[in-house]
Amino acid sequence: MSAVQFNLLPDIKLKYVQAQRTKNKVVSLSILISAVALGIFLLLLAYTGAVQRKQLSDADKNIAAKTTELKAIPEIEKVLTVQNQLQTLSTLHADKHVTSRVFDYLSQVTPAQVSLSRLSLDFATNVMMVEGSANSQASVNQFIDTLKFTKYKVGEAGQEGTAFPSVIESSFSIVPPNVSYSLTVSFDPELFIGSQGAPTLQVPSRITTHSSLDALFEGAPR
């Protein structure tokens, strides 16, 4: 014969017991989560206080060692600091060549009968190539002589120098009614330095070179 069980607890008591069980489960779960969170917090605190502090200390030592190593390099500040870089750029800008001055120079030394067709400047060798045409070889010779004997001065108290120390006629041809020429002219680099005022040319008003003297004595009695 099977046993028969009777639920003698009222419904309200049964619901209370179920609520207590649910409460106990929630409290237990909350305690477990809080314990896990506390453990994670303690691990992070230990990591921050010990591991990261050691890493920062090692990084500071490495920075100090590298800084000392860099400071031992001569004039390293001139390379690394932005201020010195800007100062270097300003110096480079001031010392760059002012190529536009060449047009003013040539306008002063070129005779009226001589024209220019091609011009090139080489600041590595301080050489200027000039090509053009003239009405005669005598005009070309006058141009050459004027270049050779032209002086320059920077400012009123500046020292006088030769503007074009060497002038060589590298080619010459007759194309009636004119003649064509090509000159290789060396120039003083001071003429184009931008950190100073533009030099003043002292162009001779009368040429007394060998070419001019030869022309004067062509008709003289021997």
Salt bridges, closest charged atoms under 4 A:
ASP58 OD2 - LYS54 NZ 3.07
GLU69 OE1 - LYS66 NZ 3.94
GLU75 OE2 - LYS78 NZ 3.68
